[in-house]
Amino acid sequence: MRLIGLAVTVSALAMAAACSAQDGAPSAAGAPVESRPANAPDQQPAFAGQTRAAGVQTTLALSHAVIASGLEHPWGLALMPDGRWLVTERPGRLRIISADGAVSAPVAGLPPVAARGQGGLLDVVTGPTFGTDRMIYWSYAEARPDSGVDGGNATSVARGRLSEDGGRVEGVQVIFRALPAYDGDKHFGSSLAFAPDGTLFITLGERSDTPMRPQAQGLGSHMGKTIRINADGTVPADNPFVGQVGALPEIWSLGHRNMQGVAIQPGTGDVWTVEHGTRGGDELNRERAGANYGWPEVAYGVEYRGAPINGGITAREGIEQPVYYWDPSIATGGMTFYDGAMFPGWRGNLLVTALKDKHIARLVIENGRVVGEERLLTTLGERVRDVAVGPDGAVWVVTDETDGKLVRLAAVR
């Protein structure tokens, strides 16, 4: 791993525009940024603007710098109060990277991960009281040898205290284990976010394979669900299915495919998720407690092999519509709301990473709808996995590559 000192690319936006619009506000909306043929051309959105929102463009010139490289499939990114970053690597390593690119040795003390296919060490967040207790939380694919399933595994969440020197985590506790275990290597989810009330949201995939898909609709399974627990792993009394016979009380919402991003909206506390869909089925959802988001019975897009999903049904009574969907898919990863100082005009926007399409989608949100989209970091040419905002308002990402990178995107002043 190494620091890349001057790997900077300036966007094609004119420097004159940078001088005339210092707040990073978008220009007037124009044609959608998505112009490729749809994967599911016969499907129609449920309302105007649900897909292919009007294009917007930041008037500031932008540049990106590769701060560190040599990371092996980094997955999660979390800022610590001292300005350093916690970064997970999918094979099972957690590292601390400084703002100038110094990369630590792997943090000791994490439990083993099932690093298989899409599984491994996944997301990481600092706890809401990190400043006093140094607690961090992470999700990972865990082998379940006692599950009765040969090769069984599933997503788990653990927490522990990061030592003062950052060299290890202490007092590790597994606070959540998704059920049931399954012998598979796909769709583990999983993203983490703390709400203002201190509860922890966890997103989970339905494990991809056809026999597992129906579990996204079953309340006796964690598969394909958003989960809400307290920081110690206990269940909040106001979860929507608490006390319902046959329902797992940790469940917040159901009917999801493979959510890899979750963010809490500043000001409202609303829970937003992005769902890695099939071809033409990536979704952005604003979640409601107890709501059903349809998968696999109702979905946009088509199977990877091109066949319709459940006859191509995109709407049904009692099923929530996505706020937005991408067709063709961009392969969504992590997400965050922007609330920094560098780009005041972006405040309240969503930043969503794209793996297949290798960019950040900036979504302008008004009254719960997407009214504009811009694609950022398009010249990097790498799968963008997770995104966060630094202390000065610059945008930081990690790229999901064998030579993964930590990258800073900033305005040219």
C-alpha positions in Angstrom: 0.0 0.0 0.0 1.2 3.4 -0.8 0.3 7.1 -0.9 -0.2 8.5 -4.3 0.9 12.0 -4.1 -0.3 13.9 -7.2 -2.7 11.6 -9.0 -5.2 14.5 -9.7 -7.7 14.8 -12.5 -9.5 18.0 -13.2 -13.0 17.7 -14.6 -13.9 19.1 -18.0 -15.9 21.8 -16.4 -14.4 25.2 -17.2 -12.4 27.0 -14.6 -14.3 30.1 -15.5 -17.4 28.4 -14.2 -15.6 27.7 -11.0 -15.0 31.4 -10.5 -18.6 32.3 -11.2 -20.4 29.7 -8.9 -18.4 29.1 -5.7 -21.2 27.3 -3.8 -21.4 24.3 -6.1 -25.0 24.8 -6.9 -26.3 22.9 -9.9 -27.1 24.6 -13.2 -30.6 24.5 -14.7 -31.9 21.0 -15.2 -31.5 19.5 -18.6 -31.8 16.2 -20.5 -31.4 13.1 -18.4 -27.8 11.9 -17.9 -29.0 8.4 -18.8 -29.4 8.0 -22.5 -28.8 4.3 -23.1 -31.6 1.8 -24.1 -33.5 0.5 -21.1 -33.1 -3.1 -20.0 -36.9 -3.3 -19.7 -38.2 -1.0 -22.3 -41.8 -2.2 -22.0 -42.0 -1.2 -18.3 -43.2 2.3 -17.4 -42.5 4.3 -14.2 -45.4 4.7 -11.8 -44.9 8.5 -11.7 -43.0 11.2 -13.5 -39.3 11.4 -12.5 -39.2 7.9 -11.0 -36.4 7.1 -13.4 -34.1 9.1 -15.8 -34.4 12.3 -13.8 -33.3 15.6 -15.4 -29.6 16.1 -15.6 -27.9 18.7 -13.5 -24.3 19.9 -13.5 -22.1 21.3 -10.8 -20.6 24.6 -11.9 -17.4 24.2 -9.9 -14.4 22.5 -11.4 -13.7 19.3 -9.6 -10.6 17.2 -9.1 -9.9 13.8 -7.5 -6.7 12.6 -5.8 -5.8 9.0 -5.1 -4.8 9.1 -1.4 -3.9 5.5 -0.9 -3.8 2.3 -3.0 -3.0 -1.3 -2.6 -6.2 -2.1 -0.7 -7.8 -5.5 -1.5 -11.4 -5.0 -2.4 -12.2 -2.3 0.2 -15.9 -2.3 1.1 -16.7 0.0 4.0 -15.5 3.5 4.9 -16.1 5.4 8.2 -14.7 8.7 9.4 -13.3 9.0 12.9 -13.3 12.2 14.9 -9.6 12.7 14.4 -10.0 12.8 10.6 -8.7 9.3 10.0 -10.7 6.7 8.1 -11.7 3.2 9.1 -11.6 1.1 5.9 -12.6 -2.6 5.6 -11.1 -5.0 3.1 -13.4 -7.8 2.1 -10.9 -10.7 2.8 -11.2 -9.7 6.5 -8.9 -6.8 7.3 -9.8 -3.5 8.9 -7.3 -0.7 8.5 -6.9 2.9 9.6 -5.9 5.4 6.9 -4.8 9.0 7.6 -5.9 11.9 5.5 -2.4 12.0 3.9 -2.5 8.3 3.0 -0.6 6.5 5.8 -2.1 3.0 6.0 -2.0 1.0 9.2 -1.3 -2.6 9.7 -4.6 -4.7 10.0 -6.4 -4.0 13.2 -6.3 -7.1 15.4 -9.1 -8.7 17.3 -11.8 -9.1 14.6 -13.6 -12.5 14.4 -13.0 -14.7 11.4 -15.0 -13.9 8.3 -16.3 -16.2 5.5 -14.5 -14.5 2.6 -16.2 -16.3 -0.2 -17.7 -14.7 -3.3 -19.4 -11.5 -2.3 -18.9 -12.4 1.4 -16.3 -11.2 3.8 -15.7 -8.1 5.9 -18.4 -5.6 4.8 -19.4 -2.3 6.4 -18.0 -0.4 9.4 -19.4 2.6 11.4 -18.3 4.4 14.5 -20.8 4.2 17.4 -22.8 7.3 18.3 -20.7 7.7 21.5 -17.4 6.8 20.0 -15.9 10.0 21.4 -16.2 8.6 24.9 -16.2 4.8 24.5 -14.4 4.2 21.2 -17.0 1.6 20.1 -17.1 0.6 16.4 -19.5 -1.7 14.7 -19.0 -3.8 11.6 -20.9 -6.3 9.4 -19.5 -9.5 7.9 -20.2 -12.8 6.4 -19.9 -15.4 9.1 -19.5 -19.2 8.8 -22.2 -21.0 10.8 -20.8 -24.5 11.3 -23.4 -25.4 13.9 -26.4 -24.4 11.7 -26.9 -27.9 10.3 -26.3 -26.5 6.8 -23.1 -27.8 5.1 -21.1 -24.6 4.3 -23.8 -22.5 6.0 -23.1 -18.8 6.4 -25.0 -15.5 6.9 -24.5 -11.9 7.7 -23.6 -10.9 11.3 -22.9 -7.6 13.1 -20.3 -7.2 15.8 -19.0 -4.4 17.9 -15.9 -3.7 20.0 -13.8 -1.0 21.5 -11.0 0.3 19.3 -7.9 0.6 21.4 -6.4 4.0 22.0 -3.5 3.2 19.6 -5.9 1.8 17.0 -4.1 -1.5 16.9 -6.9 -3.8 18.0 -10.5 -4.1 18.9 -11.3 -5.3 22.4 -14.3 -6.8 24.1 -15.8 -8.0 20.8 -19.5 -8.9 20.9 -21.6 -10.3 18.1 -24.9 -8.3 18.5 -26.8 -9.7 15.5 -26.8 -12.9 13.5 -29.1 -13.1 10.4 -31.2 -16.3 10.1 -31.3 -18.7 8.4 -27.8 -19.8 7.4 -27.4 -20.8 3.8 -24.6 -22.4 1.7 -24.1 -19.6 -0.7 -21.7 -16.8 -1.7 -24.0 -13.9 -2.8 -26.2 -11.1 -1.5 -25.1 -10.7 2.1 -26.0 -7.0 2.0 -24.9 -5.2 4.2 -24.7 -1.6 5.2 -25.0 0.0 8.7 -26.3 3.4 9.9 -27.1 4.8 13.3 -30.3 6.8 13.6 -30.6 9.9 15.8 -32.3 7.8 18.5 -29.2 5.5 18.8 -30.8 2.6 17.0 -28.8 0.7 14.4 -30.1 -0.1 10.9 -28.7 -3.1 9.1 -29.5 -4.0 5.5 -29.5 -7.6 4.3 -29.7 -9.4 1.0 -31.9 -12.4 0.2 -28.9 -14.6 -0.8 -29.7 -14.4 -4.6 -30.4 -18.1 -5.4 -33.9 -18.8 -6.6 -34.8 -21.1 -3.7 -34.0 -18.3 -1.2 -35.8 -15.4 -2.9 -39.2 -16.1 -1.4 -37.7 -15.5 2.1 -37.6 -11.8 1.3 -41.4 -11.9 1.8 -41.4 -14.1 4.9 -41.4 -12.5 8.4 -39.8 -15.6 9.9 -36.6 -15.0 8.0 -34.1 -12.1 8.1 -33.3 -12.5 4.4 -34.1 -9.5 2.2 -34.9 -7.3 5.1 -33.9 -4.0 6.8 -33.2 -4.7 10.4 -33.4 -2.2 13.4 -31.8 -3.0 16.7 -30.4 -1.2 19.7 -26.7 -0.6 19.9 -26.4 -3.6 22.3 -28.3 -5.9 20.0 -31.6 -5.8 21.9 -34.8 -5.2 20.0 -36.5 -1.7 20.2 -40.0 -2.1 21.6 -41.5 0.0 18.9 -40.3 -2.1 16.0 -43.3 -2.8 13.6 -43.4 -6.6 14.1 -42.7 -6.9 17.8 -45.3 -9.3 19.3 -46.5 -10.6 16.0 -46.7 -14.4 16.0 -44.1 -15.9 13.6 -42.4 -12.6 12.9 -38.7 -11.9 13.8 -38.9 -8.7 15.9 -35.7 -7.2 14.5 -37.4 -6.7 11.1 -38.1 -3.1 10.1 -39.1 -3.6 6.4 -39.3 -6.5 4.0 -39.2 -7.4 0.3 -35.7 -6.4 -0.6 -33.2 -8.0 -3.0 -29.7 -6.9 -2.0 -29.3 -3.6 -0.2 -25.8 -2.3 0.0 -26.4 1.2 1.1 -28.3 2.9 3.9 -28.3 6.5 5.0 -30.3 8.6 7.6 -31.6 11.8 6.2 -30.4 14.9 8.2 -33.3 16.8 9.7 -36.0 14.2 9.1 -34.4 11.1 10.4 -35.9 9.2 7.5 -34.2 5.9 6.5 -33.2 5.7 2.8 -31.7 2.6 1.2 -30.4 1.6 -2.2 -31.0 -1.8 -3.6 -28.7 -3.6 -6.0 -31.2 -5.0 -8.4 -31.3 -7.1 -11.5 -30.9 -5.6 -15.0 -32.8 -2.3 -14.9 -33.9 -2.8 -11.3 -31.6 -0.8 -9.0 -33.8 1.0 -6.5 -33.7 4.0 -4.2 -36.3 3.6 -1.3 -37.4 5.8 1.5 -38.4 3.2 4.0 -41.4 3.1 6.3 -41.7 0.8 9.3 -43.4 -2.4 8.4 -43.6 -1.6 4.7 -43.1 -4.2 1.9 -40.9 -3.3 -1.1 -42.0 -6.1 -3.3 -39.0 -8.4 -4.1 -39.3 -10.9 -5.7 -43.0 -10.6 -6.5 -42.9 -7.0 -7.7 -39.9 -5.4 -9.3 -38.6 -3.2 -12.1 -36.1 -4.7 -14.5 -35.4 -8.1 -15.9 -33.4 -11.1 -14.9 -29.7 -11.1 -15.8 -30.4 -13.6 -18.5 -33.1 -11.3 -19.9 -36.4 -13.1 -18.7 -39.1 -11.1 -17.0 -39.2 -11.1 -13.2 -42.5 -12.7 -12.0 -44.2 -11.8 -15.3 -42.9 -8.3 -15.3 -45.2 -7.0 -12.5 -44.0 -3.6 -11.3 -46.9 -2.5 -9.1 -49.4 -4.1 -6.7 -51.6 -2.8 -4.0 -49.8 -2.9 -0.6 -46.4 -2.8 -2.2 -44.2 0.4 -1.9 -42.9 1.9 -5.1 -39.2 2.9 -5.2 -38.6 6.6 -5.0 -36.3 6.2 -8.0 -34.9 3.4 -10.1 -32.1 3.0 -12.7 -32.7 1.3 -16.0 -30.2 0.3 -17.2 -28.7 -0.6 -13.8 -25.6 1.2 -12.5 -25.0 -1.5 -9.8 -25.5 0.6 -6.7 -23.2 0.2 -3.7 -23.0 2.6 -0.7 -24.6 5.9 -0.1 -24.6 9.0 2.0 -26.4 12.4 2.3 -24.2 15.4 1.6 -24.1 17.9 4.5 -20.6 19.5 4.1 -19.2 23.0 3.7 -17.3 22.5 0.4 -20.4 22.2 -1.8 -23.3 24.2 -0.1 -25.4 23.6 -3.2 -25.3 19.9 -2.6 -26.6 19.9 0.9 -29.5 17.5 1.2 -28.4 15.6 -1.9 -27.8 11.9 -2.0 -24.5 10.5 -3.2 -24.9 6.9 -4.4 -21.9 4.8 -5.6 -22.0 2.8 -8.9 -20.0 -0.3 -9.2 -20.6 -1.4 -12.8 -20.9 2.1 -14.2 -18.0 3.4 -12.1 -19.2 6.8 -10.8 -21.0 8.6 -8.0 -24.6 9.5 -8.7 -25.5 12.8 -7.1 -29.3 12.9 -6.7 -31.1 16.2 -6.0 -34.0 15.4 -3.6 -37.1 17.7 -3.2 -40.2 16.7 -1.2 -39.1 13.1 -1.2 -38.6 12.8 -4.9 -35.5 12.8 -7.2 -35.6 15.9 -9.4 -32.0 15.9 -10.7 -29.1 13.5 -11.3 -25.4 14.2 -12.0 -22.6 11.6 -12.5 -19.4 12.4 -10.7 -15.9 10.8 -10.7 -16.5 9.3 -14.1 -12.8 9.6 -15.2 -11.5 7.4 -12.3 -12.5 4.2 -14.2 -12.9 2.0 -11.1 -15.8 0.3 -9.3 -16.9 2.8 -6.6 -18.0 0.9 -3.5 -18.6 3.3 -0.6 -18.8 7.1 -0.1 -18.4 9.4 2.8 -18.0 13.1 3.5 -14.8 14.5 5.1 -14.4 17.2 7.7 -13.9 19.9 5.1 -16.8 18.8 2.9 -14.7 16.9 0.4 -16.1 13.6 -0.8 -14.2 10.4 -0.1 -14.7 7.0 -1.8 -13.2 3.5 -1.8 -13.0 1.5 -5.0 -13.8 -2.2 -5.1 -10.7 -3.5 -7.0 -7.8 -5.9 -6.3 -5.7 -2.7 -6.2 -8.4 -0.8 -4.4 -8.0 2.9 -3.7 -9.1 5.6 -1.2 -9.9 8.7 -3.3 -10.7 12.3 -2.4 -13.0 14.4 -4.7 -12.9 18.1 -4.1 -13.5 21.5 -5.6 -10.8 23.3 -7.4 -10.5 26.7 -5.8 
